[in-house]
Amino acid sequence: TKFTNVIVRRPAKSMVEGITSAPELGKPDYELACKQHDDYIAALKDCGVEVTVLPALEQFPDSCFVEDPAVVTRCGAIITNPGAASRNGEKDEIEPAVRQFFDDSRVKHIVSPGTLDGGDVMMVGDHFYVGRSARTNEEGIRQFFEILEGWGLEGSEVPLEHVLHLKTGVNYLEDGNMLVSGEFVTKPDFEQYHRIEIPEDEAYAANCIWVNGTVIVPEGYPAVLAAVQDAGYETITVDTSEYRKLDGGLSCLSLRF
Ligand code: CIR
């Protein structure tokens, strides 16, 4: 795998109204979130990708989490049907951006009653693991696999118990290495990989991203940083504290392809 392009979207001031399961962390600070977003873009550029920066969308408080309304593969793009009502319209906003990179014939859609969030999709080569979650339903997964098969790719379903999205707790770092936390430590689906187990008190940092040999790690998780470096990766840390307040991590903030 090698990524050439990344799409991100600037956070909106309305992000303070974004969906969260952790209101006790407080509301995000918009100014700080913008600074962290700048740092995120800089880190991606350091990994040698071209970054397309889309403008903020005030009408969608969670729209900086561009990973959810689309899944981009080496064969084509899938515009999803996001499972949260307040986020569903983000699909129409991401589509024109994705179309800049793909011909019409290579852009497909998940349609109702199927729902799917890109945060539930983890790419491992030509295999795509899809979490069945509160956001991603059986019909959404069925449509997703049908599209993949049309491109000669394949997928398998992973039932989720505790996490919002699949990639909340498991992320592939290429080279057979996978970061796993919580329920993913013991799932048979991932037994075949070299699993780097994350301590519970650093579970948030299971959401790291591999970008062309470098792994971007959230700032403030020393055990995870050391484990990733021990696995042989160059690392860059980026503070994502304001996105964490909305259950968002590093992967959620970009589409990488
Ligand atoms: C949401 O609940 O949809 C947002 N507040 C967070 C989305 C995180 N996205 C992701 O894990 N891919």
Boltz pocket constraint, residues with backbone or C-beta under 6 A from the ligand:
constraints:
  - pocket:
      binder: B
      contacts: [[A, 18], [A, 19], [A, 20], [A, 62], [A, 65], [A, 67], [A, 68], [A, 84], [A, 87], [A, 118], [A, 119], [A, 120], [A, 165], [A, 167], [A, 168], [A, 246], [A, 247], [A, 248], [A, 249], [A, 251], [A, 252]]
      max_distance: 6.0
